[in-house]
Amino acid sequence: MSPVLQKQATVKGKPAAPGRPTTAGLPQVNLLPPEIRATRALATVKRWLVIALVVVVALVGAVYTFALVDRGVAADELTEADAETIRLRDEERKYAEVPQVLTAIAATTDARTVGMAQDVQWKSYIDAIAAVLPADVTLDSFQIAGPSPLAAPSAVQDPLATTPAVGTITFAARSATLPKTAEWIDALRTVPGFSSPWASTMAITAAEGSGTTYFSVQMSVDVTDAALSHRYDPTVQEGN
């Protein structure tokens, strides 16, 4: 073997075994025809196309299946919503008169508020008059000119009074002795809601059948808006 062939036959620095032919280091030549190589390349491309097509079909199938499931869920929800709507309409028909009743109640409440805006608890003021009576004085009669939402306020007896009157209490009393009207009037002024007490007449009167005499007194007092009870005001009702 020549030195050149000996060098080419060396693999990884080791000499080739004597008598064994070697091709290491020699150029490789593909002797297949181009048609065969093209056929093999086309087969590879076809395999990848088939794989891609299978993946696409699988994805489309998954999306279609998901769409069918979602459509079924949406249809079920729509059915439930329709059933709930029908049920609510049935309930609404049951309570169709409720708004009318509430409107009537509101109108009645408003009418009561207007009608009772001038409400006065007269008994407490009659009791107040009796509480400040002088000694040996008794009441004979009462007359009340109360406020009304349809009438103008009562005229104030005292032209110097600054508080408007909503009503007037006129009462007759009798006394065996001459009453101290000034002290009596001052006592009436201390009652909250009273204004301008006034003794209109005082006379000596003979009792029928007994021959005794007594002093008859006619007095009146204005009732101011401080005497209004406000029991039917909306704010008071809400607080209750």
C-alpha positions as CSV (number, residue, x, y, z in Angstrom):
1,M,0.0,0.0,0.0
2,S,1.3,3.4,-0.9
3,P,1.9,6.1,1.7
4,V,-1.1,8.1,0.4
5,L,-3.5,5.3,0.6
6,Q,-2.1,4.4,4.0
7,K,-2.9,8.0,5.3
8,Q,-6.4,7.9,3.9
9,A,-7.1,4.6,5.6
10,T,-6.2,6.0,9.0
11,V,-9.3,6.4,11.3
12,K,-8.9,8.6,14.4
13,G,-5.2,8.4,14.2
14,K,-5.1,4.5,14.0
15,P,-3.9,2.7,11.0
16,A,-6.4,0.5,9.2
17,A,-6.1,-3.2,9.8
18,P,-4.0,-4.9,7.1
19,G,-6.0,-6.5,4.4
20,R,-9.4,-4.6,5.2
21,P,-10.6,-2.2,2.6
22,T,-11.9,1.1,3.9
23,T,-13.9,4.1,2.6
24,A,-13.5,6.4,5.5
25,G,-12.8,10.0,4.4
26,L,-14.0,9.3,0.9
27,P,-16.7,11.6,-0.6
28,Q,-20.3,10.0,-0.6
29,V,-22.3,10.2,-3.8
30,N,-26.2,9.8,-3.9
31,L,-26.8,7.8,-6.9
32,L,-30.7,7.8,-6.6
33,P,-32.5,9.3,-9.5
34,P,-34.1,12.8,-8.9
35,E,-37.6,11.3,-9.5
36,I,-37.2,9.0,-6.5
37,R,-35.9,11.8,-4.3
38,A,-38.8,14.0,-5.3
39,T,-41.3,11.2,-4.6
40,R,-39.9,10.6,-1.1
41,A,-40.0,14.4,-0.4
42,L,-43.6,14.6,-1.6
43,A,-44.6,11.6,0.6
44,T,-43.1,13.4,3.6
45,V,-45.1,16.6,2.7
46,K,-48.3,14.5,2.3
47,R,-47.8,12.9,5.7
48,W,-47.5,16.4,7.4
49,L,-50.5,17.6,5.5
50,V,-52.5,14.7,6.7
51,I,-51.4,15.3,10.3
52,A,-52.3,19.0,10.0
53,L,-55.7,18.1,8.5
54,V,-56.4,15.7,11.3
55,V,-55.5,18.4,13.9
56,V,-57.7,20.9,12.1
57,V,-60.6,18.5,11.9
58,A,-60.2,17.7,15.6
59,L,-60.1,21.4,16.5
60,V,-63.2,22.1,14.4
61,G,-65.0,19.1,16.0
62,A,-64.1,20.3,19.5
63,V,-65.3,23.8,18.7
64,Y,-68.5,22.5,17.2
65,T,-69.1,20.2,20.2
66,F,-68.5,23.1,22.6
67,A,-70.9,25.3,20.6
68,L,-73.6,22.6,20.7
69,V,-73.1,22.3,24.5
70,D,-73.2,26.0,25.0
71,R,-76.3,26.4,22.8
72,G,-78.0,23.7,24.9
73,V,-77.1,25.5,28.1
74,A,-78.3,28.8,26.7
75,A,-81.6,27.2,25.5
76,D,-82.1,25.7,29.0
77,E,-81.5,29.1,30.6
78,L,-83.9,30.8,28.2
79,T,-86.5,28.2,29.0
80,E,-86.0,28.8,32.8
81,A,-86.2,32.6,32.2
82,D,-89.4,32.3,30.3
83,A,-90.9,30.1,33.0
84,E,-89.8,32.7,35.6
85,T,-91.3,35.5,33.6
86,I,-94.6,33.7,33.4
87,R,-94.6,33.0,37.1
88,L,-93.9,36.7,37.9
89,R,-96.7,37.8,35.6
90,D,-99.0,35.5,37.4
91,E,-97.9,37.0,40.7
92,E,-98.3,40.5,39.3
93,R,-101.9,39.7,38.4
94,K,-102.5,38.6,42.0
95,Y,-101.4,42.0,43.3
96,A,-102.8,44.2,40.5
97,E,-105.0,46.1,42.9
98,V,-102.2,46.9,45.4
99,P,-101.0,50.1,43.6
100,Q,-104.6,51.3,43.5
101,V,-105.0,50.6,47.2
102,L,-101.7,52.3,48.1
103,T,-102.8,55.3,46.0
104,A,-106.1,55.5,47.8
105,I,-104.4,55.2,51.2
106,A,-101.9,57.9,50.3
107,A,-104.8,60.2,49.2
108,T,-106.7,59.5,52.4
109,T,-103.6,60.2,54.5
110,D,-103.1,63.5,52.7
111,A,-106.7,64.4,53.2
112,R,-106.5,63.6,56.9
113,T,-103.2,65.6,57.2
114,V,-104.9,68.6,55.7
115,G,-108.2,68.2,57.6
116,M,-106.5,67.6,60.9
117,A,-103.8,70.2,60.5
118,Q,-105.7,72.5,62.9
119,D,-106.3,69.8,65.5
120,V,-106.3,70.9,69.2
121,Q,-106.7,68.7,72.2
122,W,-109.3,70.8,73.8
123,K,-109.8,68.8,77.0
124,S,-106.3,69.6,78.2
125,Y,-107.0,73.3,77.8
126,I,-110.4,73.1,79.5
127,D,-108.6,71.4,82.4
128,A,-106.0,74.2,82.4
129,I,-108.7,76.8,82.7
130,A,-110.3,74.9,85.6
131,A,-106.8,74.6,87.3
132,V,-106.3,78.4,87.4
133,L,-109.7,79.3,88.7
134,P,-109.7,81.6,91.7
135,A,-111.1,80.2,95.0
136,D,-114.9,79.9,95.2
137,V,-115.2,80.3,91.4
138,T,-117.1,77.6,89.4
139,L,-117.6,77.2,85.7
140,D,-121.0,77.3,84.2
141,S,-120.5,76.9,80.5
142,F,-117.9,76.7,77.7
143,Q,-118.0,77.7,74.1
144,I,-115.2,76.9,71.7
145,A,-114.6,78.5,68.3
146,G,-112.1,76.0,67.0
147,P,-109.9,76.3,63.9
148,S,-111.0,74.8,60.5
149,P,-109.0,74.1,57.4
150,L,-111.8,75.7,55.3
151,A,-112.3,78.8,57.4
152,A,-110.2,81.8,58.1
153,P,-108.4,82.0,61.6
154,S,-110.3,83.6,64.4
155,A,-109.9,87.3,64.9
156,V,-107.5,88.3,67.7
157,Q,-109.3,90.0,70.6
158,D,-106.2,92.0,71.6
159,P,-105.1,94.5,68.9
160,L,-101.6,94.5,70.4
161,A,-101.2,90.7,70.2
162,T,-98.4,89.6,67.9
163,T,-99.4,85.9,67.8
164,P,-102.2,84.9,65.5
165,A,-105.1,83.0,67.0
166,V,-106.4,79.7,65.7
167,G,-109.4,79.6,68.0
168,T,-111.2,81.2,71.0
169,I,-112.5,79.7,74.2
170,T,-115.3,81.6,75.9
171,F,-116.6,80.5,79.3
172,A,-118.9,81.7,81.9
173,A,-118.1,81.5,85.6
174,R,-119.7,82.4,88.9
175,S,-118.3,83.5,92.3
176,A,-119.9,84.3,95.6
177,T,-117.4,87.1,96.1
178,L,-115.9,89.6,93.7
179,P,-113.1,87.7,91.9
180,K,-109.7,89.2,91.3
181,T,-109.9,89.3,87.6
182,A,-106.4,90.8,87.1
183,E,-104.8,87.8,88.9
184,W,-107.1,85.5,87.1
185,I,-106.1,86.9,83.7
186,D,-102.4,86.7,84.6
187,A,-102.9,83.0,85.6
188,L,-104.5,82.3,82.2
189,R,-101.6,84.0,80.4
190,T,-99.2,81.4,81.9
191,V,-101.0,78.5,80.1
192,P,-99.0,77.6,77.0
193,G,-101.1,78.1,73.9
194,F,-103.2,80.8,75.5
195,S,-103.1,84.5,74.5
196,S,-105.0,87.7,75.3
197,P,-107.3,86.5,78.1
198,W,-110.1,89.0,78.6
199,A,-113.0,89.5,81.0
200,S,-115.8,90.8,78.8
201,T,-118.6,91.2,81.3
202,M,-119.1,91.0,85.1
203,A,-122.5,91.3,86.7
204,I,-124.3,90.6,89.9
205,T,-126.9,87.9,89.3
206,A,-129.7,86.7,91.5
207,A,-130.1,82.9,91.7
208,E,-133.5,81.7,90.7
209,G,-135.7,80.5,93.6
210,S,-133.2,81.1,96.4
211,G,-132.9,84.8,96.4
212,T,-129.1,84.7,96.8
213,T,-126.8,86.7,94.5
214,Y,-123.5,85.9,92.9
215,F,-121.0,87.5,90.5
216,S,-121.3,86.2,87.0
217,V,-118.2,86.6,84.8
218,Q,-117.9,86.2,81.1
219,M,-114.3,85.6,80.0
220,S,-112.6,84.6,76.8
221,V,-109.1,83.6,75.7
222,D,-107.4,83.2,72.4
223,V,-105.8,79.9,71.4
224,T,-102.6,80.3,69.4
225,D,-101.0,77.8,67.0
226,A,-98.8,76.6,69.9
227,A,-101.9,74.6,71.0
228,L,-102.0,72.6,67.7
229,S,-101.4,69.0,68.5
230,H,-99.6,68.0,65.2
231,R,-100.7,64.5,65.9
232,Y,-101.5,63.8,62.2
233,D,-98.4,65.4,60.7
234,P,-96.5,63.0,58.3
235,T,-93.3,63.4,60.3
236,V,-95.0,62.4,63.5
237,Q,-96.6,59.4,61.9
238,E,-93.3,58.2,60.5
239,G,-91.7,58.6,63.9
240,N,-94.5,56.5,65.5
